[in-house]
């Protein structure tokens, strides 16, 4: 079927990836971005943004980088660097990571003092000689060890008579506040501090409408979410953007499965029950149920009172939300004719005895020529299935020719090191639908980018084994509990995709993956 077209959408509106085009500029997030941007341009030094899980810190982090990448002037004047996971075990490891992130060479014998001097000299060269603003952005700041805070404090001492040579922005969860209380000498350096809060109901509603519009929902159509449905979403999520997005995605899937076009209170509550544990929701639903009873009573009373005042017979109220003219209660999905799908027979794969000699793994997955400019984060997500500091650093080392990793220009070539994944991305015991398998990264990536938007989501998985060598699987994003469910999903693909598709399960144990 045409995924999401049933609801008159062109693409998924509630993806959990930080897509720039779906960034909703709430009052809270916009104010935070503006204050950070001003502080960085004035070179004020240290800035801290804190918030609970799911308030949008990582999204803000990406937006801040994009703000300084949008124009040629900013790209030449502001250089941003990102550390995604600051879980460092030693001061030298942290200093080496910062140096590599800045594009400096690090020798195995370099001491902590030598690394600090190298970083300091680089900051003076960039900030004074080239008159650039250097920004170090740290996500997941609550993981910063104590020695990292001391090193960052030292970095803030690198300054001219007018400004700080390094601008630092730390995005952290609220527990970082306790760390600041015990490190007054670091907390005193904070120039800009911002505490992110969950969205109010009005802004949550605006965010949902904004995302639906971005996904292609026509403006004149009836709303997918009723007022009671939106209120149920708010009560279940507390207004936390990530929870709102996750629940709304589940609600849309429920609408499609149940052949419905509107999400009311009961549907939203049912969907939230599949995502959140009962103790979390019990108090909210009790209050929300009381509110709904009051709302129904008010609406009934409002309909009854005019008839009482005019001496006429009261009108029976069966639904507090009036049905709009021409609105359909259900959508009938036309069934497709049976298709004979060429599917390889399901069979257990015999695994040969592994040789005691360790396999010689590839050092590189391949190189891509960038079609249009953008940040490297999207590429990391597409190739590796996630963004980790170790992969980001490996990309930096493998591509010394790229001046700014936060904005790779169109036409530039970027190479991807083969970094073995910790776990298999294809969960054991599950069945998967494979769209295609390519031997070359460029072919696989082109298929990924040219994939029709109206089809179920896919992902790319680089893998290697001694029999086939390096290969790139293109599979549906979701797994299936068995053959029948996978076959149903396969049959619903467009004809052009079905011809090369197959069902896979029980992957050989000697396969090594390079994506999470």
N, C-alpha and C positions, 0 to 999 in steps of 0.2 A: 504494500500500500504506500501511498505518498505520505510519508511521516509528517505529522502536524498539519498537513493541508486540510485535514478534516476540520480543523479549527480555524481555517483561513490564515495560516501562518506560513512563512517562507522558510523559517529555520527555528531551531530550538531557542526559546526566549529565556529559559532559566538554566543555562549551563553553569556548572560550578567552577569553570575556568575564568580567570580575571580578564575577560575580553574588553578591550578599550572602548569599543563602540557601544557597549551595554553599560558603561559607567554612568550611574545616576548621580547627578550633582545635588545631593541633599544639602540643606543649609549647613549641617554639621560638617560634612566632608568638604564642601567647597570652602568654608571658612578655614579649615585646617590646611588645605592646599595653598590658599592665598597667603596665610601667615608663614608657612614653610618657605614658599617661593620668595617672599619679601626678605625673610631672614637670610636665605642663601645669597640672594643678590647683594645684600648689604654686608655679607661676609661676617656674620655675627658669631659663628662658631658652632656651639652645641645646641641641638634641638631634640626633644623627646616627644613621641606620640605614644600614648598608652590607651588600651581598651580591652574589653573582654573578648574572648574567642568569638569570632564571627561578626565583629563590628565593622570590618572592612579595612583593616590595617594593611594587609598585603596588596589589596586593590589600590589603596592610596599610594603605596610605595611605587607600584608600577606607573600610576598616573603622574607622580612627581617626576619620574625619569622621562616619561613621554613629553611632559611640559617643556623640558629643556632640550628635547630632540625635534620639536615640531618645526623650528625655523633654522635656516642655515646659520644665521647670526648666533643663536644660542648654542648650536652644536660646536661652533668655533670658540665660544667664550666659556662655556660651562662643561666641565668633564665630570660625569657621574660614574661612580663605581659601587658595586653592590656585593655585600656578603650576606648570603641567604641563611646560613646556619652557623652561628658563632660558638659552637660547642668545641672549644679548643682545649687541649690537655696541657700545653706548655706555652710560655711567653714567646719562645722562638717560633713555634708553629703559627701563632697568631701574626707575628711580625712578618714571617715568610709569606703568609697568605696575603697580607696587605701589600707587600712588595710585588708579588706576582700579579695581584689585581691591578696595581698601578703600571704594570708592564715592565717591571724591572727584573733583571736576571738575578737569581739566587743560587749561590754556590753551597755545596754540602758542608763546607768548612766555615761558612760565614757565621760569626758570632751575633748575639743579640745587639751588641753595640754597633757592629758593622751594618746590620740591617736597619737600625734606627737612623744611622748617619745617611745611608743610601736613601731612605724615605724622606728625611729632612732635606737633603740636597735636591731631590726631585721636586718637593713642594716649593722650595725657593725658586727653582728654575721655572716651574709652571706658573707660579703665582706672581713672581716679580719680573722675570725676564720675558715670559710669554703673556703675562697679564691675564692668565686664565683663572677661573674659579674651580677649585677641585672639591668634589663632594664625595664623601664616603657614607653610604647608606647601609645600615645594618638591620636586617629583619630578624624576628624572633629574639629581640634583645634581652629577654628574661633569661636566656641561656648563657649570657656573658659571664665568664668566670671573673673573680676579683682582680686577677692580674691584668685582664683585658681593660678593665675600667682604669687602672693606673696607667696603662700604656696610652689609652685614649686621652687621659688627662695630660700626659706629656705631649701628645700631638697638638693639643690646644695651646701649648706654649710656643709653638712655631708661629710667629706672627711678625708683621711689620709694625710701624708706628700707627698704622691706620686700620688694619684688619687682620683677621685670622687667616692663615694660609690653607687650613683644611676646615671644610664645613662638614660637620657630622650630624646625621639624622638617625636616631634610634627608634625603631618601631617595636613595641614590646607589649606583652600582656600585663595586666594590672599588678601581678606580683613583683614586677620590676620596681614598683613604688617602695616596697620593703627594702629592696637592695639600695635604693637611693637614700633611704633614711639612715642606713648604716655606713654610707660613704658620702659624708657631707662635703668633702673637698671636691668630689666629682659633681654632686648635685648643685653646688654653688655656681658651677660653670654653665648651667643650663640657661640659654637665652630665651628659648621659646618652648613652652610646655603645653601640650594639648591632650585633653582626656576625651576620647571618643565615647559617645553614648549611643544606645539603640535608637532607631527611628521612632518618631511619633506616628500615630495611626494615619494622619493625613499624608505624611511623607511616604510611609510604607505603601499606601494606596497609589500615590503618584509614581513611585518606583515600579510597581507592578504594571501600571498602565504604560509607562515609558518603555519597559522591556517588551511588552506585547506589541507596541507600535513599532519598535525597532525590528522586531521579528516579522513585520509585514502585516499585522492585523489592521484591516481597513478602518478608518476613523468612524464611518457611519454605521457600523454594525453594532448590535447589542453587546453589552459588556459580558465577558466570560464569567467574571466574578460578580455575584450579587453583593449588596452591602452587607448582608448577614454573613456571606461567605468570606468577605474581606475581614470582617470583625473576628470570625473564627480563626483565620490565619494569624491575625495580630495577637489574639489571646494565646494561641498555641506557641508562637515564636517569641513573644515579647518585643517584637520589632527589630530583632537582630538580623541584619541583611542576609547572612549566610543561611540561617534557618529559614527565612522567608523564601529564599530562592529554592532551597531543597524541597520545602513543602509544596510550593507552587508547581514545581516540576512533577511531583508525585500526583498532584491534583489533576494536571493536564493529562497525564497518562491514564488516570482513572476515568476521566471524561471520554477519552478515546476508546478505552476498553468497554465502557458501559454504554457507548453510543449516545452520549449526552452532549449538550452544548453550553450548559451553565453550571457553575460551581456555587452551590448554596451552602448554608450553615452545616447541614448534615453531611454533605459530601466532604467538605473541608475537615470536619471533625473526624470522620472515618479515616481520611487519608493521614491525618496527623497521628492517629492511633497506631498506624503501621510504622511510624518513624520515631516516636518519642515514648519513653517508658511512662507508665501510668502515674507514678508518684510525682513526676514533673508536671503533669497536666491536671491533676485532680483539683487543686485549688483554683486554677485558672478556669477550668470548665464549670465549676460550681458557680463562680461569679458570672461567667459569660452566660450560663443557662438562665440565671436570674435576670440578667439584662435582657435576654431574648424574650422571656415571659413578660417583662415590663413593656418591651417594645410592642409585642403583639396586643397587649391589653390597651396600650395607648392608641394604636392604630384602629382597633375595634371600637374603642370609645369615640375616636374622632369620626368614624363612619356612622356611629349610632346617634350622636348628639344632634346633628342638623335635623334628623327626622323627628326627634323628640321635640325640638324647639318649634318646628313647623307643623306639628300635629299629624305628620304622615307616618306611614308604616315603615319601620326600620328596614334597611337593606341588609340582606345576609352577606357577611364577609367570609369568603372561603380562602382567600390568599392575600396576604398583606402586600405582596409585590405584584402589581398588575401586569398581565401579559400584554406585550406590545403588539400592535397590528402586524400581521405577517410573520410573527415569530414562530419558529417550529420548536416543538418540545423535544423531538428526537431527530437524529440524522440516520438515514438508511444508507449503509455502505454496500455498494454493489459488489456482489461476489465475483471473483475472477474465475475464468475457466481453468480446469485442471491442467497442470503443466507437468510434463515428464522431465524431471530434473536429474541431470547426470551426476549422481552422488556416488563416491567411492564406497564400497561396502565397509561397514564397521567391523573392525577386527582388532584383536589385541596385537600389539607390535612386539615382535621378539627382539630382545636386546642382547647383543653379543657381549662377551666378556670384555671388560675394559682393560686395555693394555696398561701395564705398570708405568710405561713411559708417558709423562704428562703431555697433553696435546699442545701443539704450537698454535696459539690463538692469533687472529689477525690483530695488527696494531691500530688499524684504521678502518672505520666503516665505509669511508668514501668522502667525497667532497661535493658540495653543491654550489652552483652559481646562483646568487640571489636575484630573483626576478624583480622585486621591488624593495625599497629600503624599509627597515624596521629594526626592532630590538632583537637581540639574540634569544630572549626568553621564549618566544613563540617557537623558535627552531628547536630549542632544548626540549620543550614539551612535545613537539611532533616526533622527534627522533627517539628520545629516551623515555618518553612517557612521564616526565617529571623534571623538576628543577632542583638540583642539589649543588652545594658549594663545590664538592669534589669534581663534578662534571663541568661546572662553570670554569673552574681553574684549569682543568685539562683543555677546555676549548681555548682559553687564553694562551696557554703554552703552545698549542698546536697551530695557532694562527697569529704569529707575531706581526704579520703584515697589516692586520686590522687595527686601526688607531683607536677606535671607540666601539667597544662591544655593546654599548647601549644604543648604537645606531649604525647598523651595517648597511652600507650603501648598495644601491641596485648595481648589479654587474660584478660585485666582489665575490670571490670564491672563499667558502668557509669549509674546513675539514672537521670531521667528527671522530675523535678517538674511540676505540673499542673498549668501553669500560663495562666489565662484567656486572650484571645485576645481582643483587643479594638473594632475590627470590624469583621464581618463575612468574611472568605476567599472566600465564594461562593456568588458572587455578586447577589443581588436581581434582578429579572426580566430576568435572564439569564438561559440557559439550560446547564446541565453538563452531562458528561459521566462518570459513576462510574465503574471502573474496578473490584473492590472487596471491601468488608468490613470485617475487622478482629476485634476480641475482645481482641487480645493480641498484645502488641507493638512489640515483637520479630517476630511474624508471619508477621506483616505488614512491618516491616523493611527489613526482608528477601525478601519479594516480591518486595519491592522497589529496592533493590540492585541486585536481580537476574533478573530484568525486561530486556527483549531483547532490545539491543541498536538500532535495526532497526525499532522499533515501536515509535509512537508519544510519546512525553515526558509526564511523570506523576508526581504527588506529593502526599505526605501523609498528611492527615488532622486529628489530634486527636479531638474527640468531645465527648460530654456527654449530656444525657437527662435522665429524671426520669424514662422513660419506659425501655430503653435499657442499661442504665448505660454508662460506658466508651467504646467507639468504635473508630476504626481507618479506615477512608475512604481513598481509593486509587482512585484518579480521574485523568482524562486527564488535563494537564497543562492549556489548554485554555477553555474558555466558548464558548457557541454557542447562536446565536440569536433566534433559534427556534428548534422545534422537527425535522424537515426535515434535517437541517444542522447537528444536533447531530446524527441522524440516519445514515447519509452518513459517518460520522467519525467512528461510531461504526462498520459499515459493513466493513470498511477498516482495522480493527484490525485482527490480526492473529486468526486462529480458536481456539487456546488454550485460548485466552483472551476473545473472544466473548461469550463463554459459561457462564461466571460469570458476564458479564457486564450488565448494565441497565442505563436508562436515568433518571436523577433526576432533579427536579426543585421545587421551592417554598418550601424550607426546613421549617419545623415547627419552630415557633418563640421561643420555649422554649429550642432549642438546643444551647448549649454553646460550643464554639470552643476554642482550645488552640494553634492555629496557625494563622498567618496573611495571 
